[in-house]
Amino acid sequence: PDLTGHEKFGLGNVKYNISRIHVTAVELPSASISLLPGSGIKLVIGNASLTIDMNWNIRTWMFKDSGRGTVHISKVFVTAIFSTPLDNTSPTSISLTSCRTTSGDVDIKLNGKT
């Protein structure tokens, strides 16, 4: 979905819109899944990266600008624990019990026109 909003800076508001958000690359060089006896599944993703392309525009009382942008997030680490009830009385289900995510680098490039 598009991201739209405004922020107050100094003497006025900055209105922004980020649209046409597309994930263009995902790299998972290290990923593993393991069973946790009697309780669920552990997913570990290490050193992942993600690239996103988008359109952006901003508007203030003084100027407006728009263009294309790319965001590259790298050194992403995720550890997630999923629980899976083992009783035979209900349909199979899975729920997220815990999740921890960290990222190391974020590179943002905005190309625009005034």
Backbone torsions as a table, in degrees:
resi	resn	phi	psi	omega
1	PRO	NA	156.8	176.7
2	ASP	-69.7	153.7	175.4
3	LEU	-113.3	121.2	-178.9
4	THR	-132.5	141.6	178.3
5	GLY	-179.9	-167.7	176.7
6	HIS	-148.1	152.0	178.2
7	GLU	-132.6	146.5	178.5
8	LYS	-94.7	122.1	177.8
9	PHE	-130.1	125.5	173.7
10	GLY	50.8	-111.2	-173.5
11	LEU	-89.6	-0.9	-177.3
12	GLY	-168.8	-175.1	179.7
13	ASN	-95.5	146.9	172.8
14	VAL	-113.1	118.1	175.8
15	LYS	-95.4	137.1	-178.1
16	TYR	-135.5	156.2	174.7
17	ASN	-145.2	127.5	175.0
18	ILE	-117.4	121.0	-173.8
19	SER	-133.9	172.5	-179.4
20	ARG	49.5	50.2	-179.1
21	ILE	-78.0	122.3	-179.0
22	HIS	-132.0	129.3	172.0
23	VAL	-79.5	118.6	-175.4
24	THR	-104.4	-16.4	178.5
25	ALA	-156.8	140.2	173.7
26	VAL	-136.4	129.2	176.9
27	GLU	-124.0	128.2	178.2
28	LEU	-123.6	75.3	-175.2
29	PRO	-67.9	-22.3	-179.5
30	SER	-139.5	110.6	178.9
31	ALA	-142.0	140.8	177.7
32	SER	-145.3	150.6	175.5
33	ILE	-126.5	132.5	177.6
34	SER	-134.9	151.9	178.2
35	LEU	-86.5	137.7	174.4
36	LEU	-104.4	109.7	-172.8
37	PRO	-50.2	122.8	176.2
38	GLY	76.2	-1.3	-176.0
39	SER	-133.9	-32.7	-177.9
40	GLY	165.0	-145.3	-172.8
41	ILE	-132.9	139.7	176.3
42	LYS	-114.0	127.2	177.8
43	LEU	-112.4	127.5	177.6
44	VAL	-126.2	125.3	176.9
45	ILE	-121.5	127.5	-178.2
46	GLY	-122.8	141.3	174.5
47	ASN	55.8	40.2	179.6
48	ALA	-81.8	164.8	175.3
49	SER	-144.0	159.6	-174.9
50	LEU	-147.0	135.7	175.5
51	THR	-122.1	133.2	-177.3
52	ILE	-127.5	132.1	172.3
53	ASP	-105.7	151.4	-176.9
54	MET	-161.2	163.5	167.1
55	ASN	-100.2	148.8	177.7
56	TRP	-142.4	154.1	169.4
57	ASN	-152.5	147.0	176.5
58	ILE	-130.7	154.8	179.7
59	ARG	-146.1	131.9	173.6
60	THR	-126.8	178.6	177.7
61	TRP	-66.7	-18.3	-173.8
62	MET	-102.9	-33.2	-177.1
63	PHE	-156.3	168.4	172.2
64	LYS	-138.7	153.2	-179.3
65	ASP	-152.8	156.3	179.4
66	SER	-156.1	167.3	178.1
67	GLY	168.1	-158.3	178.1
68	ARG	-110.4	156.2	178.5
69	GLY	-146.0	157.8	176.0
70	THR	-132.2	134.5	175.3
71	VAL	-119.7	126.8	176.6
72	HIS	-118.9	119.8	179.3
73	ILE	-111.0	126.3	-178.2
74	SER	-131.3	172.6	-177.0
75	LYS	57.0	45.8	-179.8
76	VAL	-91.4	130.5	178.6
77	PHE	-125.4	130.8	-178.3
78	VAL	-130.8	133.4	169.7
79	THR	-127.7	121.3	-178.8
80	ALA	-129.1	139.9	176.6
81	ILE	-115.5	125.8	177.7
82	PHE	-112.4	135.2	176.4
83	SER	-98.6	144.1	179.3
84	THR	-132.9	103.3	178.6
85	PRO	-57.4	136.1	-174.5
86	LEU	-102.2	7.4	178.8
87	ASP	-77.2	151.6	-178.0
88	ASN	-93.7	9.4	-176.0
89	THR	-91.1	-16.8	-178.5
90	SER	-125.3	161.8	178.0
91	PRO	-61.6	153.5	178.5
92	THR	-61.7	132.7	178.4
93	SER	-142.7	163.2	178.0
94	ILE	-141.8	138.5	177.9
95	SER	-137.3	148.3	180.0
96	LEU	-78.7	119.4	-179.3
97	THR	-91.4	-43.5	177.4
98	SER	-152.7	154.3	179.5
99	CYS	-151.2	133.2	176.6
100	ARG	-131.0	127.8	-178.8
101	THR	-132.1	136.4	172.6
102	THR	-133.2	151.3	175.4
103	SER	-133.5	146.3	-175.7
104	GLY	-95.2	-49.4	-174.4
105	ASP	-128.2	139.4	173.1
106	VAL	-129.6	121.7	179.9
107	ASP	-115.3	119.7	-178.6
108	ILE	-116.2	126.4	176.9
109	LYS	-121.8	122.8	178.0
110	LEU	-115.5	126.2	175.1
111	ASN	-111.7	130.0	-176.0
112	GLY	-151.2	-176.7	177.1
113	LYS	-138.7	152.1	-179.0
114	THR	-99.0	NA	NA
